[in-house]
Amino acid sequence: MAANARYDLYYWPFIQGRGEFPRLVLEAAAVSYNDVARLPEEEGGGTAPLLSFLRGDRADVLPFAPPFLDDAGVVVAQSTNICRYVAERHGLAPDGEAGRAHALQLAMTVADLVDEAHNVHHPVSGSLYYEDQKEAAAAAAARFCEERIPKFLGYFERVLSMSGGRWLLGANPSYADLGVFQMVAGLQYAFPRTLEKQSARAQALLALCKRTSELPRIAAYLASDRRIPFNEMGIFRHYPELDLPG
């Protein structure tokens, strides 16, 4: 592992999942970090160090599940909490208690949507395969596409209209914008027809996501091999039968 890295991020090496939200914040902050499980085993990487943490072998703080971050012995778990922790230290969160509370509120709303998106393809149990719950997933997907996606997109569209600036919290981008970008990117991958149908009602929000993708550090990350492609092992999965009809 890089000896001079500021942070060690622990997440599964083959999916974006919940780990992608902290990755985006770390990339935008331009701080050095190890994506530990993606490193070669001979460099201290792989999943063994991650599993060691989860067994309680590595620190007094016991994470429930990845992602978690090690900052020189300070262990921070939960995706949104990691984003907040890094952002508040590296200029990606507002100043002041009220602004930081607002940023966290928005990030936690994104996390709510992420949970709902996962539950679309695993509505019965996360321990079952999608193929074992396809009928229930179809019913869940219809409600999610027709009701929940428009509600979440409409909410963030209104937040942006009230912000007084080009970003969700005003004049400067924050980790809330990065989270919304990843949320929308995931929805566009998993439910492309639904997002296309909603595009006319979310033009400002989609423009925000485009601006976020064009931030120099984010653009460089998205073009690199550090950005794991969406796939059917992560949270946002593209099963065409779960999307709204064309």
C-alpha positions as CSV (number, residue, x, y, z in Angstrom):
1,M,0.0,0.0,0.0
2,A,1.1,3.6,-0.6
3,A,3.0,4.6,2.5
4,N,2.1,8.2,2.2
5,A,-1.7,7.7,1.6
6,R,-3.8,9.7,3.9
7,Y,-6.7,7.2,4.0
8,D,-7.3,3.5,3.6
9,L,-10.8,2.8,2.2
10,Y,-12.2,-0.8,2.6
11,Y,-14.8,-2.0,0.2
12,W,-15.5,-4.9,-2.1
13,P,-13.1,-4.8,-5.1
14,F,-15.6,-5.8,-7.9
15,I,-18.6,-3.4,-7.5
16,Q,-19.3,0.3,-7.1
17,G,-22.0,-0.3,-4.5
18,R,-22.1,1.9,-1.4
19,G,-18.3,2.3,-1.6
20,E,-18.6,4.5,-4.7
21,F,-20.0,7.4,-2.8
22,P,-16.8,7.7,-0.6
23,R,-14.6,7.0,-3.6
24,L,-16.1,10.0,-5.4
25,V,-15.6,12.3,-2.4
26,L,-12.0,11.1,-2.0
27,E,-11.3,11.7,-5.7
28,A,-12.9,15.1,-5.7
29,A,-10.9,16.1,-2.6
30,A,-7.7,15.1,-4.3
31,V,-6.4,13.3,-1.3
32,S,-4.2,10.2,-1.5
33,Y,-6.0,7.0,-0.5
34,N,-5.7,3.3,-0.8
35,D,-8.6,1.3,-2.2
36,V,-7.3,-1.6,-0.1
37,A,-9.2,-4.6,-1.5
38,R,-8.3,-3.6,-5.0
39,L,-4.6,-3.6,-4.3
40,P,-2.4,-6.7,-5.0
41,E,-2.1,-9.1,-2.0
42,E,1.6,-8.7,-2.0
43,E,1.1,-5.0,-1.4
44,G,-1.2,-5.7,1.6
45,G,-4.4,-5.6,-0.5
46,G,-7.1,-8.0,-1.3
47,T,-10.1,-8.9,0.8
48,A,-8.2,-10.5,3.7
49,P,-7.5,-7.1,5.4
50,L,-11.1,-6.1,5.0
51,L,-12.3,-9.4,6.6
52,S,-9.8,-9.0,9.4
53,F,-11.3,-5.6,10.2
54,L,-14.8,-7.2,10.3
55,R,-13.6,-9.9,12.7
56,G,-12.4,-7.2,15.1
57,D,-8.7,-7.9,14.6
58,R,-7.6,-4.5,13.5
59,A,-9.2,-1.7,15.7
60,D,-11.3,-1.0,18.7
61,V,-14.1,0.3,16.4
62,L,-16.0,-2.7,14.8
63,P,-17.7,-1.9,11.5
64,F,-20.9,-3.8,10.7
65,A,-20.1,-4.0,7.0
66,P,-18.0,-2.2,4.4
67,P,-17.4,0.5,3.3
68,F,-15.3,1.8,6.2
69,L,-12.3,4.2,6.3
70,D,-9.2,4.1,8.3
71,D,-7.7,7.5,9.0
72,A,-4.5,6.8,10.9
73,G,-6.3,4.6,13.4
74,V,-9.6,6.6,13.3
75,V,-12.1,4.1,11.8
76,V,-15.2,5.6,10.2
77,A,-18.0,3.3,8.9
78,Q,-21.2,3.8,6.9
79,S,-21.0,5.3,3.4
80,T,-22.7,8.6,4.2
81,N,-20.7,9.0,7.4
82,I,-17.5,8.5,5.5
83,C,-18.5,11.1,2.9
84,R,-19.3,13.6,5.6
85,Y,-16.0,12.9,7.5
86,V,-13.8,13.4,4.4
87,A,-15.8,16.3,3.0
88,E,-15.7,18.3,6.1
89,R,-12.0,18.0,6.2
90,H,-11.3,18.8,2.6
91,G,-13.5,21.7,1.5
92,L,-16.5,19.7,0.2
93,A,-19.0,20.6,2.9
94,P,-20.4,24.0,3.9
95,D,-19.1,26.0,6.8
96,G,-21.2,26.3,9.9
97,E,-23.5,23.9,11.8
98,A,-26.6,24.6,9.8
99,G,-25.0,24.2,6.4
100,R,-23.3,20.9,7.4
101,A,-26.6,19.6,8.8
102,H,-28.3,20.4,5.5
103,A,-25.6,18.7,3.5
104,L,-25.9,15.6,5.7
105,Q,-29.7,15.7,5.3
106,L,-29.4,15.6,1.5
107,A,-26.8,12.8,1.6
108,M,-28.9,10.7,3.9
109,T,-31.9,11.2,1.5
110,V,-29.7,9.9,-1.3
111,A,-28.9,6.9,1.0
112,D,-32.6,6.3,1.4
113,L,-33.0,6.0,-2.4
114,V,-30.0,3.7,-2.6
115,D,-31.7,1.3,-0.1
116,E,-34.9,1.4,-2.1
117,A,-33.1,0.7,-5.4
118,H,-31.4,-2.3,-3.8
119,N,-34.7,-3.6,-2.4
120,V,-36.3,-3.5,-5.9
121,H,-34.3,-6.6,-7.0
122,H,-34.1,-8.1,-3.6
123,P,-37.6,-7.3,-2.1
124,V,-38.0,-10.6,-0.1
125,S,-34.5,-11.1,1.2
126,G,-30.9,-10.0,0.5
127,S,-29.8,-13.6,1.1
128,L,-31.8,-14.9,-1.8
129,Y,-30.8,-14.7,-5.5
130,Y,-32.8,-12.3,-7.7
131,E,-34.0,-15.3,-9.6
132,D,-35.7,-16.6,-6.5
133,Q,-37.8,-13.5,-6.0
134,K,-38.5,-12.3,-9.6
135,E,-42.3,-12.0,-9.1
136,A,-42.0,-9.9,-6.0
137,A,-39.2,-7.8,-7.7
138,A,-41.5,-7.0,-10.6
139,A,-44.2,-5.7,-8.3
140,A,-41.6,-3.7,-6.3
141,A,-40.1,-2.3,-9.5
142,A,-43.4,-1.0,-10.8
143,R,-44.0,1.0,-7.7
144,F,-40.4,2.2,-7.5
145,C,-40.4,3.4,-11.1
146,E,-43.9,4.9,-11.1
147,E,-43.9,6.5,-7.7
148,R,-40.6,6.6,-5.8
149,I,-38.1,7.7,-8.5
150,P,-40.3,10.7,-9.5
151,K,-40.7,11.6,-5.9
152,F,-36.9,11.6,-5.2
153,L,-36.0,13.4,-8.4
154,G,-38.7,16.0,-7.8
155,Y,-37.4,16.6,-4.3
156,F,-33.9,17.2,-5.4
157,E,-35.1,19.3,-8.3
158,R,-36.9,21.6,-5.8
159,V,-33.9,21.7,-3.5
160,L,-31.8,22.9,-6.4
161,S,-34.3,25.5,-7.4
162,M,-34.2,26.9,-3.9
163,S,-30.5,26.8,-3.4
164,G,-29.7,30.2,-5.0
165,G,-26.8,28.8,-6.9
166,R,-25.6,26.2,-9.4
167,W,-25.2,23.5,-6.7
168,L,-27.5,22.0,-4.2
169,L,-26.1,24.1,-1.4
170,G,-25.5,27.3,-3.3
171,A,-22.3,28.5,-4.9
172,N,-20.0,25.6,-4.4
173,P,-20.1,21.9,-5.0
174,S,-20.3,19.6,-2.0
175,Y,-20.5,15.9,-1.2
176,A,-24.2,16.2,-1.5
177,D,-23.8,17.0,-5.2
178,L,-21.5,14.0,-5.7
179,G,-24.0,11.7,-4.0
180,V,-26.8,12.9,-6.2
181,F,-24.6,12.5,-9.3
182,Q,-24.0,8.9,-8.3
183,M,-27.6,8.3,-7.5
184,V,-28.8,9.5,-10.9
185,A,-26.0,7.6,-12.7
186,G,-27.1,4.4,-11.0
187,L,-30.8,5.0,-11.9
188,Q,-29.9,5.8,-15.5
189,Y,-28.0,2.5,-15.7
190,A,-30.7,0.4,-13.9
191,F,-33.8,2.0,-15.2
192,P,-33.0,3.9,-18.4
193,R,-36.5,4.0,-19.8
194,T,-37.9,5.4,-16.5
195,L,-35.2,8.1,-16.3
196,E,-35.8,9.0,-19.9
197,K,-39.5,9.5,-19.2
198,Q,-38.6,11.7,-16.1
199,S,-36.0,13.8,-17.9
200,A,-38.3,16.6,-18.9
201,R,-39.3,17.1,-15.2
202,A,-35.7,17.0,-13.9
203,Q,-33.8,19.1,-16.4
204,A,-32.0,21.2,-13.8
205,L,-31.1,18.2,-11.8
206,L,-29.7,16.4,-14.8
207,A,-27.7,19.6,-15.7
208,L,-26.3,19.5,-12.1
209,C,-25.2,15.9,-12.7
210,K,-23.5,16.9,-15.9
211,R,-21.7,19.7,-14.2
212,T,-20.6,17.3,-11.5
213,S,-19.2,14.9,-14.1
214,E,-17.2,17.7,-15.7
215,L,-15.4,18.8,-12.5
216,P,-11.8,18.1,-13.5
217,R,-11.0,15.6,-10.7
218,I,-14.3,13.7,-11.2
219,A,-13.9,13.7,-15.0
220,A,-10.4,12.3,-14.7
221,Y,-11.7,9.6,-12.3
222,L,-14.6,8.6,-14.5
223,A,-12.3,8.2,-17.4
224,S,-9.8,6.1,-15.4
225,D,-9.8,2.4,-14.6
226,R,-10.4,3.3,-11.0
227,R,-14.1,3.7,-11.8
228,I,-15.6,0.2,-11.7
229,P,-18.3,-0.2,-14.3
230,F,-21.9,-0.7,-13.1
231,N,-22.7,-4.4,-13.1
232,E,-25.3,-6.9,-11.9
233,M,-23.6,-7.6,-8.6
234,G,-24.0,-4.1,-7.2
235,I,-26.9,-2.0,-5.9
236,F,-28.0,-0.6,-9.2
237,R,-28.7,-3.5,-11.5
238,H,-30.1,-3.4,-15.0
239,Y,-32.7,-6.0,-15.4
240,P,-34.7,-4.8,-18.4
241,E,-37.9,-6.5,-17.2
242,L,-37.9,-4.3,-14.1
243,D,-37.8,-1.0,-16.0
244,L,-41.0,0.7,-17.2
245,P,-42.1,-0.4,-20.7
246,G,-40.7,1.6,-23.6
